[in-house]
Amino acid sequence: MTSATASSHHDWESDLEHYRSRAVHVLDTHLPAATGCTECGDPWPCARACTAELVLEL
């Protein structure tokens, strides 16, 4: 008997490229300003920018 994980094919490279592309977009829009993030208004660095940086490190 094979497990579902072993028998299914998944394109991990495609998923990683999607995450990388999304991270670049987030870093292009969530930028520092005197009052916080230009996109979401949270204190800089915002959680979205930090998460995008982490994704790009993968």
mmCIF file as Biopython writes it, N, C-alpha, C and O atoms, coordinates in Angstrom:
data_model
#
loop_
_atom_site.group_PDB
_atom_site.id
_atom_site.type_symbol
_atom_site.label_atom_id
_atom_site.label_alt_id
_atom_site.label_comp_id
_atom_site.label_asym_id
_atom_site.label_entity_id
_atom_site.label_seq_id
_atom_site.pdbx_PDB_ins_code
_atom_site.Cartn_x
_atom_site.Cartn_y
_atom_site.Cartn_z
_atom_site.occupancy
_atom_site.B_iso_or_equiv
_atom_site.auth_seq_id
_atom_site.auth_asym_id
_atom_site.pdbx_PDB_model_num
ATOM 1   N N  . MET A ? 1  ? 0.852  -1.183 0.000  1.0 0.0 1  A 1 
ATOM 2   C CA . MET A ? 1  ? 0.000  0.000  0.000  1.0 0.0 1  A 1 
ATOM 3   C C  . MET A ? 1  ? 0.892  1.238  0.000  1.0 0.0 1  A 1 
ATOM 4   O O  . MET A ? 1  ? 1.819  1.333  0.804  1.0 0.0 1  A 1 
ATOM 5   N N  . THR A ? 2  ? 0.618  2.187  -0.897 1.0 0.0 2  A 1 
ATOM 6   C CA . THR A ? 2  ? 1.410  3.412  -0.951 1.0 0.0 2  A 1 
ATOM 7   C C  . THR A ? 2  ? 0.632  4.551  -0.329 1.0 0.0 2  A 1 
ATOM 8   O O  . THR A ? 2  ? -0.598 4.583  -0.366 1.0 0.0 2  A 1 
ATOM 9   N N  . SER A ? 3  ? 1.362  5.470  0.234  1.0 0.0 3  A 1 
ATOM 10  C CA . SER A ? 3  ? 0.693  6.621  0.843  1.0 0.0 3  A 1 
ATOM 11  C C  . SER A ? 3  ? 0.291  7.617  -0.238 1.0 0.0 3  A 1 
ATOM 12  O O  . SER A ? 3  ? 0.825  7.591  -1.346 1.0 0.0 3  A 1 
ATOM 13  N N  . ALA A ? 4  ? -0.637 8.479  0.085  1.0 0.0 4  A 1 
ATOM 14  C CA . ALA A ? 4  ? -1.082 9.501  -0.864 1.0 0.0 4  A 1 
ATOM 15  C C  . ALA A ? 4  ? 0.062  10.437 -1.212 1.0 0.0 4  A 1 
ATOM 16  O O  . ALA A ? 4  ? 0.160  10.903 -2.347 1.0 0.0 4  A 1 
ATOM 17  N N  . THR A ? 5  ? 0.925  10.715 -0.250 1.0 0.0 5  A 1 
ATOM 18  C CA . THR A ? 5  ? 2.057  11.602 -0.490 1.0 0.0 5  A 1 
ATOM 19  C C  . THR A ? 5  ? 3.041  10.978 -1.476 1.0 0.0 5  A 1 
ATOM 20  O O  . THR A ? 5  ? 3.544  11.657 -2.371 1.0 0.0 5  A 1 
ATOM 21  N N  . ALA A ? 6  ? 3.309  9.709  -1.314 1.0 0.0 6  A 1 
ATOM 22  C CA . ALA A ? 6  ? 4.264  9.033  -2.180 1.0 0.0 6  A 1 
ATOM 23  C C  . ALA A ? 6  ? 3.725  8.856  -3.590 1.0 0.0 6  A 1 
ATOM 24  O O  . ALA A ? 6  ? 4.502  8.895  -4.545 1.0 0.0 6  A 1 
ATOM 25  N N  . SER A ? 7  ? 2.446  8.665  -3.751 1.0 0.0 7  A 1 
ATOM 26  C CA . SER A ? 7  ? 1.889  8.390  -5.069 1.0 0.0 7  A 1 
ATOM 27  C C  . SER A ? 7  ? 1.508  9.658  -5.837 1.0 0.0 7  A 1 
ATOM 28  O O  . SER A ? 7  ? 1.366  9.597  -7.058 1.0 0.0 7  A 1 
ATOM 29  N N  . SER A ? 8  ? 1.341  10.771 -5.189 1.0 0.0 8  A 1 
ATOM 30  C CA . SER A ? 8  ? 0.958  11.990 -5.891 1.0 0.0 8  A 1 
ATOM 31  C C  . SER A ? 8  ? 2.203  12.767 -6.311 1.0 0.0 8  A 1 
ATOM 32  O O  . SER A ? 8  ? 3.205  12.796 -5.596 1.0 0.0 8  A 1 
ATOM 33  N N  . HIS A ? 9  ? 2.124  13.391 -7.473 1.0 0.0 9  A 1 
ATOM 34  C CA . HIS A ? 9  ? 3.227  14.204 -7.983 1.0 0.0 9  A 1 
ATOM 35  C C  . HIS A ? 9  ? 2.894  15.659 -7.731 1.0 0.0 9  A 1 
ATOM 36  O O  . HIS A ? 9  ? 1.788  16.118 -8.016 1.0 0.0 9  A 1 
ATOM 37  N N  . HIS A ? 10 ? 3.864  16.376 -7.195 1.0 0.0 10 A 1 
ATOM 38  C CA . HIS A ? 10 ? 3.636  17.786 -6.907 1.0 0.0 10 A 1 
ATOM 39  C C  . HIS A ? 10 ? 4.812  18.590 -7.445 1.0 0.0 10 A 1 
ATOM 40  O O  . HIS A ? 10 ? 5.966  18.197 -7.272 1.0 0.0 10 A 1 
ATOM 41  N N  . ASP A ? 11 ? 4.529  19.694 -8.086 1.0 0.0 11 A 1 
ATOM 42  C CA . ASP A ? 11 ? 5.569  20.544 -8.668 1.0 0.0 11 A 1 
ATOM 43  C C  . ASP A ? 11 ? 5.996  21.603 -7.652 1.0 0.0 11 A 1 
ATOM 44  O O  . ASP A ? 11 ? 5.497  22.728 -7.663 1.0 0.0 11 A 1 
ATOM 45  N N  . TRP A ? 12 ? 6.921  21.227 -6.782 1.0 0.0 12 A 1 
ATOM 46  C CA . TRP A ? 12 ? 7.379  22.139 -5.729 1.0 0.0 12 A 1 
ATOM 47  C C  . TRP A ? 12 ? 8.083  23.358 -6.296 1.0 0.0 12 A 1 
ATOM 48  O O  . TRP A ? 12 ? 7.964  24.448 -5.737 1.0 0.0 12 A 1 
ATOM 49  N N  . GLU A ? 13 ? 8.811  23.203 -7.387 1.0 0.0 13 A 1 
ATOM 50  C CA . GLU A ? 13 ? 9.501  24.348 -7.986 1.0 0.0 13 A 1 
ATOM 51  C C  . GLU A ? 13 ? 8.507  25.413 -8.430 1.0 0.0 13 A 1 
ATOM 52  O O  . GLU A ? 13 ? 8.755  26.608 -8.272 1.0 0.0 13 A 1 
ATOM 53  N N  . SER A ? 14 ? 7.397  24.980 -8.980 1.0 0.0 14 A 1 
ATOM 54  C CA . SER A ? 14 ? 6.360  25.918 -9.398 1.0 0.0 14 A 1 
ATOM 55  C C  . SER A ? 14 ? 5.779  26.661 -8.190 1.0 0.0 14 A 1 
ATOM 56  O O  . SER A ? 14 ? 5.560  27.871 -8.245 1.0 0.0 14 A 1 
ATOM 57  N N  . ASP A ? 15 ? 5.537  25.939 -7.118 1.0 0.0 15 A 1 
ATOM 58  C CA . ASP A ? 15 ? 5.034  26.575 -5.896 1.0 0.0 15 A 1 
ATOM 59  C C  . ASP A ? 15 ? 6.030  27.584 -5.346 1.0 0.0 15 A 1 
ATOM 60  O O  . ASP A ? 15 ? 5.655  28.700 -4.985 1.0 0.0 15 A 1 
ATOM 61  N N  . LEU A ? 16 ? 7.303  27.192 -5.281 1.0 0.0 16 A 1 
ATOM 62  C CA . LEU A ? 16 ? 8.325  28.107 -4.761 1.0 0.0 16 A 1 
ATOM 63  C C  . LEU A ? 16 ? 8.443  29.347 -5.624 1.0 0.0 16 A 1 
ATOM 64  O O  . LEU A ? 16 ? 8.596  30.452 -5.103 1.0 0.0 16 A 1 
ATOM 65  N N  . GLU A ? 17 ? 8.374  29.181 -6.935 1.0 0.0 17 A 1 
ATOM 66  C CA . GLU A ? 17 ? 8.452  30.339 -7.821 1.0 0.0 17 A 1 
ATOM 67  C C  . GLU A ? 17 ? 7.264  31.269 -7.604 1.0 0.0 17 A 1 
ATOM 68  O O  . GLU A ? 17 ? 7.422  32.489 -7.648 1.0 0.0 17 A 1 
ATOM 69  N N  . HIS A ? 18 ? 6.082  30.713 -7.371 1.0 0.0 18 A 1 
ATOM 70  C CA . HIS A ? 18 ? 4.903  31.526 -7.082 1.0 0.0 18 A 1 
ATOM 71  C C  . HIS A ? 18 ? 5.112  32.325 -5.793 1.0 0.0 18 A 1 
ATOM 72  O O  . HIS A ? 18 ? 4.819  33.520 -5.748 1.0 0.0 18 A 1 
ATOM 73  N N  . TYR A ? 19 ? 5.621  31.663 -4.741 1.0 0.0 19 A 1 
ATOM 74  C CA . TYR A ? 19 ? 5.873  32.350 -3.466 1.0 0.0 19 A 1 
ATOM 75  C C  . TYR A ? 19 ? 6.927  33.436 -3.625 1.0 0.0 19 A 1 
ATOM 76  O O  . TYR A ? 19 ? 6.795  34.523 -3.063 1.0 0.0 19 A 1 
ATOM 77  N N  . ARG A ? 20 ? 7.974  33.142 -4.391 1.0 0.0 20 A 1 
ATOM 78  C CA . ARG A ? 20 ? 9.027  34.142 -4.613 1.0 0.0 20 A 1 
ATOM 79  C C  . ARG A ? 20 ? 8.476  35.354 -5.355 1.0 0.0 20 A 1 
ATOM 80  O O  . ARG A ? 20 ? 8.774  36.495 -5.002 1.0 0.0 20 A 1 
ATOM 81  N N  . SER A ? 21 ? 7.678  35.103 -6.373 1.0 0.0 21 A 1 
ATOM 82  C CA . SER A ? 21 ? 7.089  36.191 -7.153 1.0 0.0 21 A 1 
ATOM 83  C C  . SER A ? 21 ? 6.189  37.060 -6.279 1.0 0.0 21 A 1 
ATOM 84  O O  . SER A ? 21 ? 6.228  38.288 -6.357 1.0 0.0 21 A 1 
ATOM 85  N N  . ARG A ? 22 ? 5.390  36.417 -5.457 1.0 0.0 22 A 1 
ATOM 86  C CA . ARG A ? 22 ? 4.497  37.153 -4.549 1.0 0.0 22 A 1 
ATOM 87  C C  . ARG A ? 22 ? 5.303  37.958 -3.535 1.0 0.0 22 A 1 
ATOM 88  O O  . ARG A ? 22 ? 4.931  39.083 -3.201 1.0 0.0 22 A 1 
ATOM 89  N N  . ALA A ? 23 ? 6.403  37.389 -3.044 1.0 0.0 23 A 1 
ATOM 90  C CA . ALA A ? 23 ? 7.244  38.089 -2.074 1.0 0.0 23 A 1 
ATOM 91  C C  . ALA A ? 23 ? 7.860  39.342 -2.692 1.0 0.0 23 A 1 
ATOM 92  O O  . ALA A ? 23 ? 7.924  40.389 -2.049 1.0 0.0 23 A 1 
ATOM 93  N N  . VAL A ? 24 ? 8.306  39.231 -3.926 1.0 0.0 24 A 1 
ATOM 94  C CA . VAL A ? 24 ? 8.867  40.399 -4.613 1.0 0.0 24 A 1 
ATOM 95  C C  . VAL A ? 24 ? 7.807  41.483 -4.758 1.0 0.0 24 A 1 
ATOM 96  O O  . VAL A ? 24 ? 8.092  42.663 -4.553 1.0 0.0 24 A 1 
ATOM 97  N N  . HIS A ? 25 ? 6.601  41.093 -5.107 1.0 0.0 25 A 1 
ATOM 98  C CA . HIS A ? 25 ? 5.505  42.063 -5.234 1.0 0.0 25 A 1 
ATOM 99  C C  . HIS A ? 25 ? 5.244  42.759 -3.891 1.0 0.0 25 A 1 
ATOM 100 O O  . HIS A ? 25 ? 5.069  43.977 -3.844 1.0 0.0 25 A 1 
ATOM 101 N N  . VAL A ? 26 ? 5.217  41.990 -2.812 1.0 0.0 26 A 1 
ATOM 102 C CA . VAL A ? 26 ? 4.987  42.573 -1.490 1.0 0.0 26 A 1 
ATOM 103 C C  . VAL A ? 26 ? 6.094  43.576 -1.159 1.0 0.0 26 A 1 
ATOM 104 O O  . VAL A ? 26 ? 5.811  44.667 -0.664 1.0 0.0 26 A 1 
ATOM 105 N N  . LEU A ? 27 ? 7.343  43.217 -1.426 1.0 0.0 27 A 1 
ATOM 106 C CA . LEU A ? 27 ? 8.451  44.125 -1.123 1.0 0.0 27 A 1 
ATOM 107 C C  . LEU A ? 27 ? 8.467  45.350 -2.027 1.0 0.0 27 A 1 
ATOM 108 O O  . LEU A ? 27 ? 9.033  46.380 -1.660 1.0 0.0 27 A 1 
ATOM 109 N N  . ASP A ? 28 ? 7.859  45.253 -3.197 1.0 0.0 28 A 1 
ATOM 110 C CA . ASP A ? 28 ? 7.739  46.414 -4.077 1.0 0.0 28 A 1 
ATOM 111 C C  . ASP A ? 28 ? 6.659  47.383 -3.618 1.0 0.0 28 A 1 
ATOM 112 O O  . ASP A ? 28 ? 6.706  48.568 -3.949 1.0 0.0 28 A 1 
ATOM 113 N N  . THR A ? 29 ? 5.690  46.890 -2.859 1.0 0.0 29 A 1 
ATOM 114 C CA . THR A ? 29 ? 4.573  47.744 -2.444 1.0 0.0 29 A 1 
ATOM 115 C C  . THR A ? 29 ? 4.615  48.136 -0.966 1.0 0.0 29 A 1 
ATOM 116 O O  . THR A ? 29 ? 4.117  49.201 -0.603 1.0 0.0 29 A 1 
ATOM 117 N N  . HIS A ? 30 ? 5.188  47.315 -0.128 1.0 0.0 30 A 1 
ATOM 118 C CA . HIS A ? 30 ? 5.285  47.621 1.304  1.0 0.0 30 A 1 
ATOM 119 C C  . HIS A ? 30 ? 6.648  48.247 1.560  1.0 0.0 30 A 1 
ATOM 120 O O  . HIS A ? 30 ? 7.653  47.552 1.713  1.0 0.0 30 A 1 
ATOM 121 N N  . LEU A ? 31 ? 6.659  49.584 1.602  1.0 0.0 31 A 1 
ATOM 122 C CA . LEU A ? 31 ? 7.899  50.342 1.692  1.0 0.0 31 A 1 
ATOM 123 C C  . LEU A ? 31 ? 7.915  51.211 2.954  1.0 0.0 31 A 1 
ATOM 124 O O  . LEU A ? 31 ? 6.859  51.578 3.471  1.0 0.0 31 A 1 
ATOM 125 N N  . PRO A ? 32 ? 9.106  51.535 3.444  1.0 0.0 32 A 1 
ATOM 126 C CA . PRO A ? 32 ? 9.179  52.360 4.651  1.0 0.0 32 A 1 
ATOM 127 C C  . PRO A ? 32 ? 8.837  53.824 4.364  1.0 0.0 32 A 1 
ATOM 128 O O  . PRO A ? 32 ? 9.153  54.357 3.300  1.0 0.0 32 A 1 
ATOM 129 N N  . ALA A ? 33 ? 8.194  54.446 5.321  1.0 0.0 33 A 1 
ATOM 130 C CA . ALA A ? 33 ? 7.892  55.876 5.272  1.0 0.0 33 A 1 
ATOM 131 C C  . ALA A ? 33 ? 8.009  56.413 6.695  1.0 0.0 33 A 1 
ATOM 132 O O  . ALA A ? 33 ? 8.136  55.639 7.644  1.0 0.0 33 A 1 
ATOM 133 N N  . ALA A ? 34 ? 7.967  57.703 6.840  1.0 0.0 34 A 1 
ATOM 134 C CA . ALA A ? 34 ? 8.112  58.329 8.157  1.0 0.0 34 A 1 
ATOM 135 C C  . ALA A ? 34 ? 7.013  57.878 9.119  1.0 0.0 34 A 1 
ATOM 136 O O  . ALA A ? 34 ? 7.227  57.839 10.330 1.0 0.0 34 A 1 
ATOM 137 N N  . THR A ? 35 ? 5.852  57.541 8.590  1.0 0.0 35 A 1 
ATOM 138 C CA . THR A ? 35 ? 4.724  57.156 9.441  1.0 0.0 35 A 1 
ATOM 139 C C  . THR A ? 35 ? 4.514  55.652 9.512  1.0 0.0 35 A 1 
ATOM 140 O O  . THR A ? 35 ? 3.548  55.208 10.132 1.0 0.0 35 A 1 
ATOM 141 N N  . GLY A ? 36 ? 5.378  54.854 8.901  1.0 0.0 36 A 1 
ATOM 142 C CA . GLY A ? 36 ? 5.232  53.394 8.882  1.0 0.0 36 A 1 
ATOM 143 C C  . GLY A ? 36 ? 5.258  52.884 7.457  1.0 0.0 36 A 1 
ATOM 144 O O  . GLY A ? 36 ? 5.822  53.525 6.570  1.0 0.0 36 A 1 
ATOM 145 N N  . CYS A ? 37 ? 4.660  51.754 7.242  1.0 0.0 37 A 1 
ATOM 146 C CA . CYS A ? 37 ? 4.621  51.151 5.918  1.0 0.0 37 A 1 
ATOM 147 C C  . CYS A ? 37 ? 3.704  51.952 4.992  1.0 0.0 37 A 1 
ATOM 148 O O  . CYS A ? 37 ? 2.606  52.352 5.378  1.0 0.0 37 A 1 
ATOM 149 N N  . THR A ? 38 ? 4.174  52.176 3.766  1.0 0.0 38 A 1 
ATOM 150 C CA . THR A ? 38 ? 3.379  52.954 2.813  1.0 0.0 38 A 1 
ATOM 151 C C  . THR A ? 38 ? 2.114  52.228 2.366  1.0 0.0 38 A 1 
ATOM 152 O O  . THR A ? 38 ? 1.143  52.873 1.972  1.0 0.0 38 A 1 
ATOM 153 N N  . GLU A ? 39 ? 2.110  50.909 2.422  1.0 0.0 39 A 1 
ATOM 154 C CA . GLU A ? 39 ? 0.962  50.125 1.932  1.0 0.0 39 A 1 
ATOM 155 C C  . GLU A ? 39 ? -0.062 49.851 3.022  1.0 0.0 39 A 1 
ATOM 156 O O  . GLU A ? 39 ? -1.253 50.095 2.830  1.0 0.0 39 A 1 
ATOM 157 N N  . CYS A ? 40 ? 0.395  49.341 4.171  1.0 0.0 40 A 1 
ATOM 158 C CA . CYS A ? 40 ? -0.557 48.916 5.199  1.0 0.0 40 A 1 
ATOM 159 C C  . CYS A ? 40 ? -0.604 49.855 6.411  1.0 0.0 40 A 1 
ATOM 160 O O  . CYS A ? 40 ? -1.528 49.773 7.220  1.0 0.0 40 A 1 
ATOM 161 N N  . GLY A ? 41 ? 0.379  50.737 6.538  1.0 0.0 41 A 1 
ATOM 162 C CA . GLY A ? 41 ? 0.378  51.702 7.627  1.0 0.0 41 A 1 
ATOM 163 C C  . GLY A ? 41 ? 0.918  51.166 8.945  1.0 0.0 41 A 1 
ATOM 164 O O  . GLY A ? 41 ? 1.017  51.911 9.920  1.0 0.0 41 A 1 
ATOM 165 N N  . ASP A ? 42 ? 1.269  49.886 8.988  1.0 0.0 42 A 1 
ATOM 166 C CA . ASP A ? 42 ? 1.836  49.313 10.216 1.0 0.0 42 A 1 
ATOM 167 C C  . ASP A ? 42 ? 3.235  49.876 10.450 1.0 0.0 42 A 1 
ATOM 168 O O  . ASP A ? 42 ? 3.873  50.365 9.517  1.0 0.0 42 A 1 
ATOM 169 N N  . PRO A ? 43 ? 3.711  49.807 11.689 1.0 0.0 43 A 1 
ATOM 170 C CA . PRO A ? 43 ? 5.083  50.254 11.964 1.0 0.0 43 A 1 
ATOM 171 C C  . PRO A ? 43 ? 6.079  49.476 11.098 1.0 0.0 43 A 1 
ATOM 172 O O  . PRO A ? 43 ? 5.911  48.283 10.845 1.0 0.0 43 A 1 
ATOM 173 N N  . TRP A ? 44 ? 7.124  50.190 10.652 1.0 0.0 44 A 1 
ATOM 174 C CA . TRP A ? 44 ? 8.130  49.570 9.781  1.0 0.0 44 A 1 
ATOM 175 C C  . TRP A ? 44 ? 9.203  48.890 10.605 1.0 0.0 44 A 1 
ATOM 176 O O  . TRP A ? 44 ? 9.627  49.453 11.614 1.0 0.0 44 A 1 
ATOM 177 N N  . PRO A ? 45 ? 9.664  47.710 10.227 1.0 0.0 45 A 1 
ATOM 178 C CA . PRO A ? 45 ? 9.221  46.911 9.096  1.0 0.0 45 A 1 
ATOM 179 C C  . PRO A ? 45 ? 7.934  46.169 9.432  1.0 0.0 45 A 1 
ATOM 180 O O  . PRO A ? 45 ? 7.815  45.568 10.500 1.0 0.0 45 A 1 
ATOM 181 N N  . CYS A ? 46 ? 6.989  46.214 8.528  1.0 0.0 46 A 1 
ATOM 182 C CA . CYS A ? 46 ? 5.701  45.556 8.764  1.0 0.0 46 A 1 
ATOM 183 C C  . CYS A ? 46 ? 5.854  44.042 8.665  1.0 0.0 46 A 1 
ATOM 184 O O  . CYS A ? 46 ? 6.838  43.543 8.121  1.0 0.0 46 A 1 
ATOM 185 N N  . ALA A ? 47 ? 4.883  43.327 9.189  1.0 0.0 47 A 1 
ATOM 186 C CA . ALA A ? 47 ? 4.920  41.866 9.191  1.0 0.0 47 A 1 
ATOM 187 C C  . ALA A ? 47 ? 4.954  41.304 7.772  1.0 0.0 47 A 1 
ATOM 188 O O  . ALA A ? 47 ? 5.616  40.297 7.520  1.0 0.0 47 A 1 
ATOM 189 N N  . ARG A ? 48 ? 4.250  41.945 6.851  1.0 0.0 48 A 1 
ATOM 190 C CA . ARG A ? 48 ? 4.217  41.449 5.472  1.0 0.0 48 A 1 
ATOM 191 C C  . ARG A ? 48 ? 5.593  41.541 4.822  1.0 0.0 48 A 1 
ATOM 192 O O  . ARG A ? 48 ? 6.023  40.612 4.138  1.0 0.0 48 A 1 
ATOM 193 N N  . ALA A ? 49 ? 6.290  42.671 5.035  1.0 0.0 49 A 1 
ATOM 194 C CA . ALA A ? 49 ? 7.630  42.831 4.474  1.0 0.0 49 A 1 
ATOM 195 C C  . ALA A ? 49 ? 8.603  41.841 5.113  1.0 0.0 49 A 1 
ATOM 196 O O  . ALA A ? 49 ? 9.450  41.273 4.423  1.0 0.0 49 A 1 
ATOM 197 N N  . CYS A ? 50 ? 8.491  41.636 6.400  1.0 0.0 50 A 1 
ATOM 198 C CA . CYS A ? 50 ? 9.367  40.670 7.081  1.0 0.0 50 A 1 
ATOM 199 C C  . CYS A ? 50 ? 9.132  39.261 6.568  1.0 0.0 50 A 1 
ATOM 200 O O  . CYS A ? 50 ? 10.083 38.511 6.350  1.0 0.0 50 A 1 
ATOM 201 N N  . THR A ? 51 ? 7.871  38.898 6.375  1.0 0.0 51 A 1 
ATOM 202 C CA . THR A ? 51 ? 7.550  37.568 5.867  1.0 0.0 51 A 1 
ATOM 203 C C  . THR A ? 51 ? 8.052  37.404 4.440  1.0 0.0 51 A 1 
ATOM 204 O O  . THR A ? 51 ? 8.566  36.344 4.083  1.0 0.0 51 A 1 
ATOM 205 N N  . ALA A ? 52 ? 7.910  38.433 3.626  1.0 0.0 52 A 1 
ATOM 206 C CA . ALA A ? 52 ? 8.390  38.373 2.246  1.0 0.0 52 A 1 
ATOM 207 C C  . ALA A ? 52 ? 9.912  38.193 2.219  1.0 0.0 52 A 1 
ATOM 208 O O  . ALA A ? 52 ? 10.427 37.429 1.403  1.0 0.0 52 A 1 
ATOM 209 N N  . GLU A ? 53 ? 10.618 38.873 3.084  1.0 0.0 53 A 1 
ATOM 210 C CA . GLU A ? 53 ? 12.078 38.697 3.177  1.0 0.0 53 A 1 
ATOM 211 C C  . GLU A ? 53 ? 12.416 37.254 3.520  1.0 0.0 53 A 1 
ATOM 212 O O  . GLU A ? 53 ? 13.334 36.674 2.940  1.0 0.0 53 A 1 
ATOM 213 N N  . LEU A ? 54 ? 11.689 36.680 4.448  1.0 0.0 54 A 1 
ATOM 214 C CA . LEU A ? 54 ? 11.917 35.299 4.853  1.0 0.0 54 A 1 
ATOM 215 C C  . LEU A ? 54 ? 11.689 34.332 3.689  1.0 0.0 54 A 1 
ATOM 216 O O  . LEU A ? 54 ? 12.472 33.404 3.484  1.0 0.0 54 A 1 
ATOM 217 N N  . VAL A ? 55 ? 10.625 34.552 2.939  1.0 0.0 55 A 1 
ATOM 218 C CA . VAL A ? 55 ? 10.321 33.693 1.785  1.0 0.0 55 A 1 
ATOM 219 C C  . VAL A ? 55 ? 11.449 33.757 0.769  1.0 0.0 55 A 1 
ATOM 220 O O  . VAL A ? 55 ? 11.814 32.732 0.195  1.0 0.0 55 A 1 
ATOM 221 N N  . LEU A ? 56 ? 12.012 34.943 0.534  1.0 0.0 56 A 1 
ATOM 222 C CA . LEU A ? 56 ? 13.081 35.060 -0.432 1.0 0.0 56 A 1 
ATOM 223 C C  . LEU A ? 56 ? 14.368 34.390 0.030  1.0 0.0 56 A 1 
ATOM 224 O O  . LEU A ? 56 ? 15.241 34.090 -0.785 1.0 0.0 56 A 1 
ATOM 225 N N  . GLU A ? 57 ? 14.489 34.158 1.318  1.0 0.0 57 A 1 
ATOM 226 C CA . GLU A ? 57 ? 15.672 33.453 1.834  1.0 0.0 57 A 1 
ATOM 227 C C  . GLU A ? 57 ? 15.597 31.957 1.555  1.0 0.0 57 A 1 
ATOM 228 O O  . GLU A ? 57 ? 16.619 31.273 1.614  1.0 0.0 57 A 1 
ATOM 229 N N  . LEU A ? 58 ? 14.418 31.436 1.255  1.0 0.0 58 A 1 
ATOM 230 C CA . LEU A ? 58 ? 14.273 29.989 1.011  1.0 0.0 58 A 1 
ATOM 231 C C  . LEU A ? 58 ? 14.999 29.551 -0.252 1.0 0.0 58 A 1 
ATOM 232 O O  . LEU A ? 58 ? 14.977 28.370 -0.599 1.0 0.0 58 A 1 
#
